[in-house]
């Protein structure tokens, strides 16, 4: 059973790292589940502090994943139409059957939202859409780094308990 939990935890970690770039997969959440599965083995002693702190970080970052692109739009001069367009574009982009829809969606959503707000100022709309894109990249980078940190923690715990796990 411990081997199965270890394998499932490792798979969650790898899929979590991939999910840090693909918004369809909840990357940071899957990485946290991988840590939880590791702690559920009989060999690894339960550490509620590690699980609690990593869960808090996971929740905060999961919420920020939706806020950061919208704040990027606002920072680059976007209106509330652009912010709403970013959020709607992100959701549509995830489910759209086009390649890289999760990247194109927030950009296009912010651009369209700004054009609805002021159809004459294309430069402002482009600037707000660029802010949305930069916000998305920042959010993805934060996700990736935390998934790598969780994976490093996973490997460290496995290494410390290798005698009982293998």
N, C-alpha and C positions, 0 to 999 in steps of 0.2 A: 504494500500500500504506500509506503514511504517513497518507493521508486516512482510510482505513478504520480504522486503529488509533486515530487521533484521535477518530473518530466513536464507535467502540466504547468507548473510554475515557470519553468524555463521557456516553454512555448508562449505563455502569456507575456513574458519579458520581451521576447523577440517580436511578437506581434505588436506589443506596446511601442517598441522603438519604431516599427514601421508606421504605426498609427499616429506617431508624433508629426508625421508629414501628411498623412491622409485623414482629413477630418471625418471620414466615414467611420473610422475606427477610433474609439476613445483611448488613445495611446497611454496617457498617464494613468488612467483608471485601470487599464489592463496590466500595466506594470505593477501597480499596487496590489492587484489580485494575485499576481505572481509571487510577491512577497508574502502575502497572506497564506497562500498555498504552501510555501516553504515552511512557515511557522506552524502549520497544521500537522507537519510530520511529527512522529514520536521522538525523533532524534534531536531536533532543534528545539531548545527551550523557548517557551513563549515569552516575548518581550513586548509588553503592552505600550511601553514608551515609544519604541521604534515604530510600531504599527500606528499608534495614535498620532505621532508627529507626521509621519508620511501620509496618513489619511487626511490630516488637516491641510497639508501642502497640496495634496491631490485635489481636494475640494476647492481650495482657493484658486489654483491654476485652471481648473475646469471652468470656473466662473469667469476668470479673466480671459479665457480663450474667446469668449463672445464680446467682451468689453474692449479689449485692446484694438481690434480692427476699427471699431466704431470711434474710439478715441483718436486713432490715427487720422480718420476722416475729419474729425472736429479740429484737430491740431493744425491740419493743412487748410483750414478755412472753410470746411464743409458746414452745411446747415443741418438741421434735424432731418431734412429730406434725404440728405446724403448718408447720414447715420442709419436711418431706417433702410435705405437702399442697400447699404453694406450688409446689414443683418439679413435682409430678405435675400439678397444675392448670394450670401454664404449658404443659406439653407437650400435655395434653388440650385446652386452650383454643385452641392453635394450629390443631389439626386439627378442632375442633368446627365444625359448619356453622351456627354462630350468629354474628350480628354482634357484633363486639368481644369474641370469645371469648378472645383473647389478653390482654384486660384483666380480664374476668370470671373466667377460669380460675384465676389465682393467688389472687385474693381468695376465691373459693369453695373452692378447695383448702385454703387455710389455715384457713378457717372450719370446714370439714368435719373437717379433721385435728384441730383443737382440740376440736371436739365429740366426736370419738372418744376423745380423751384425757380430757376431763372434760365429760360431757354436761349437767351441771347449771349450769355457769358460762358462760352465753351472752355476757355482757359481755366476759369475757376472750377468748373466741373472736372476737368482733367487733373487739376491739382488736388482736389478732394479725393478723387479716385486713386491717385498715386499714394496719398496718405493712407487710404484703406489697404492698399497692397503692402505698403511698408509695415503697417500694423499687423497684417496677416503673417508676414515674414518674421517679425519679432515674436509673435505668439508661437509660431512653429519652432523657432529657435529655442525659446524657453522650454517648450514641451520636450524637444529632443534632448536638451541638456539634462532635464530632470529624469527622463527615462534612462539616460546613460548613468546617472547617479544611482537610480534605483537598481539598475542592472549590476553596477559595481558593488552595491550593498548586498545584492542577492549572491553574487559570486564570492564575496568575502565571507558571508555566513555559511555558504556551502563548503568553502575551503576550511573554515574553522571546525566544521562538523563532518568532515570527509570520512573519518574513520567509521562513523555510524551509518553514513548514507551510502557508502560504496562497499 
